[in-house]
Amino acid sequence: MRIENLSVGVEYNSLGCFKDGTPQALPWLLKSFRGNIDWTDMTKIVRACAEIAKERGLPVFGIQFYGECWSGLDAENTYNKYGPSGKCWNGVGKKGTNYVYKI
């Protein structure tokens, strides 16, 4: 899937940056975009992840490790279980951190 060719119209809002732990707050890896990151526009990954989450009926999703799209059946209740984090960048989480959104 080429991220730059996606035409995504999914609306989403930021819930913020949160720590992850074991077990993971967002347990399902929906897709990894790590091999196809446009470092000048991280919103491409967020939009692509939003589309995948919406298709699967998952209203909350997060981006971890710059390009991994994560969610889960109970993500609305688990995304913040390890507390807030300051380790996000340009709308995505760094390693061990989720930048979380709600559709």
N, C-alpha and C positions, 0 to 999 in steps of 0.2 A: 504494500500500500504506500503510495507516494503522498506524503502529508500535504505538500503544496498544491495538490490537485483536488483536495477535498473541498466541497462546497457545503459548509455546515451552517445551519440556521438554528441550532439549539441554543436557547437562552439559559444562562447559568449565573449564579452569584457566588462570590467568594465567602467561605466560612473561616478562612485563615490558615495559619501554619501550625502544625501539630507534630509532636514527637511520635515516633512509632516504637514498638517494643515486641515482646514475645508473650502471648500470641499477637500477631499483627492486628492493628486496629482496623485495617482494611485488608481482609484476608485473601481476596481474589485478584491475581494479576490478570487483567483483561487484555493487555497488549503492552509490549515493550517497543518504544520508538527510539531506543538508545542508539541504534545504528543509523538513524536518519534525523538527527537533531539540527535544526537551523538555529544556531546560537544567537542570531540577530533578531529572531522573532519566536519566542517561546509560546506565544498564544496559539501557534499552529498545533502544538502538542495538546494544549488544553482543549481546543475545539475538537480535535480528533477524538480525544478521550471522552468528551461530553457526548459525542455522537454514539460511540460504542456503548457507553453507560445507558443512554436513553434507549437504544435498540434493545438492550437487555432488561429494561424496566428497573434500573438501579438509579434512584434519585440523587445519591451522594457518591462522589468519586474523588480521587486524589491523585496527584502527580508526585512520585517519589523518585529520587536519584536522577533528577533532571528529565527523564524520559519514560518512566514506567507508569502505566495507567492502572490504578488499583481501585477496588470497590468491595462490596459484600452485601449480602441480604439484609444485614442489620446495621449497615454503615452509618445510618442516621443517628444511631445510639452509641456507636463504638469509635467513631473517628477521633474523638477528643479524650479518650480514656487515659492517655499518658500525659496530657497537659499540653499547653502551648509551647511553641518553639520559635526561636529566632533564626533558624537555619534554613530559610527559604530564599530564593533568588528569582526575580522576574516572574513570579506567579507559579513557580514549581518548587518542590522540595528537593533538598540535597539528600545525601545518603542518610538513611534512617529517619527521614522526615517527610511528612505529607503536606503538600499545599492542597487544601480541601475545598471543593465546590459543591453547590447544590443546584440541581436542575429545577 
